[in-house]
Amino acid sequence: MVSAIVFWNALAEAVVFYEMWATGASTRAELADDMGLGILLLVVVPPGTIILSSIMAWGIWRHLKKRQL
């Protein structure tokens, strides 16, 4: 659960920084009317969070499974 929150926040920040770089905005306030940012957040953050959290859960499960044997 914690990994989902961390990945969600990290991906959202990465999208905002990318959009600031792509549009040349110097502050987040300049992105207030940017529709592309909302679309990027919707398309990148939820699927990315699910994928990264699944990979993390699989890695932890695999590591713990080895310790039980």
The 8 nearest C-alpha neighbors of each residue, nearest first, counted from 0:
[[1, 3, 2, 4, 52, 5, 56, 6],
 [0, 2, 4, 3, 5, 6, 52, 7],
 [1, 3, 5, 0, 4, 6, 52, 55],
 [4, 2, 6, 0, 1, 5, 52, 7],
 [5, 3, 7, 1, 2, 6, 8, 0],
 [4, 6, 2, 8, 7, 3, 9, 1],
 [5, 7, 9, 3, 8, 48, 4, 10],
 [8, 6, 4, 10, 48, 5, 9, 3],
 [7, 9, 11, 5, 6, 10, 12, 4],
 [10, 8, 6, 12, 11, 7, 5, 13],
 [11, 9, 13, 7, 12, 8, 44, 6],
 [10, 12, 14, 8, 13, 9, 44, 7],
 [11, 13, 15, 9, 10, 14, 16, 8],
 [12, 14, 10, 16, 11, 15, 17, 9],
 [15, 13, 17, 11, 12, 16, 18, 10],
 [14, 16, 12, 18, 17, 13, 19, 11],
 [15, 17, 19, 13, 18, 14, 12, 20],
 [18, 16, 14, 20, 15, 19, 21, 13],
 [17, 19, 21, 15, 20, 16, 22, 14],
 [20, 18, 24, 16, 22, 17, 21, 23],
 [19, 21, 17, 23, 18, 22, 16, 24],
 [20, 22, 18, 19, 23, 17, 24, 16],
 [23, 21, 19, 24, 20, 18, 17, 30],
 [22, 24, 20, 19, 21, 25, 18, 26],
 [25, 23, 19, 22, 26, 29, 20, 30],
 [24, 26, 23, 19, 27, 29, 20, 28],
 [27, 25, 28, 29, 24, 30, 19, 23],
 [26, 28, 29, 30, 25, 31, 24, 19],
 [27, 29, 30, 26, 31, 25, 24, 32],
 [28, 30, 27, 31, 26, 24, 25, 32],
 [31, 29, 33, 28, 27, 32, 24, 19],
 [32, 30, 28, 29, 33, 27, 34, 36],
 [33, 31, 30, 34, 29, 28, 36, 35],
 [32, 34, 30, 35, 31, 36, 37, 29],
 [33, 35, 37, 36, 32, 38, 31, 30],
 [36, 34, 38, 33, 37, 39, 18, 40],
 [35, 37, 39, 34, 38, 33, 40, 18],
 [38, 36, 40, 34, 39, 35, 41, 33],
 [37, 39, 35, 41, 40, 36, 42, 34],
 [40, 38, 36, 42, 41, 37, 43, 35],
 [39, 41, 37, 38, 44, 43, 42, 36],
 [42, 40, 38, 39, 43, 44, 37, 45],
 [41, 43, 39, 40, 38, 44, 45, 46],
 [44, 42, 40, 39, 47, 41, 46, 45],
 [43, 45, 47, 40, 10, 46, 48, 11],
 [46, 44, 48, 47, 43, 49, 41, 42],
 [47, 45, 49, 48, 44, 43, 50, 42],
 [48, 46, 50, 44, 45, 49, 43, 51],
 [47, 49, 45, 51, 46, 7, 50, 6],
 [50, 48, 46, 52, 47, 51, 53, 45],
 [49, 51, 47, 53, 48, 52, 46, 54],
 [50, 52, 54, 48, 53, 49, 47, 55],
 [53, 51, 55, 49, 54, 50, 3, 48],
 [54, 52, 56, 50, 55, 51, 49, 57],
 [53, 55, 51, 57, 52, 56, 58, 50],
 [54, 56, 52, 58, 53, 57, 51, 59],
 [57, 55, 53, 59, 58, 54, 60, 52],
 [56, 58, 60, 54, 55, 59, 61, 53],
 [59, 57, 55, 61, 56, 60, 54, 62],
 [58, 60, 62, 56, 61, 57, 63, 55],
 [59, 61, 57, 63, 58, 62, 64, 56],
 [62, 60, 64, 58, 59, 63, 57, 65],
 [61, 63, 59, 65, 64, 60, 58, 66],
 [62, 64, 66, 60, 65, 61, 59, 67],
 [63, 65, 61, 67, 66, 62, 60, 68],
 [66, 64, 62, 63, 67, 68, 61, 60],
 [65, 67, 63, 64, 68, 62, 61, 60],
 [68, 66, 64, 65, 63, 62, 61, 60],
 [67, 66, 65, 64, 63, 62, 61, 60]]
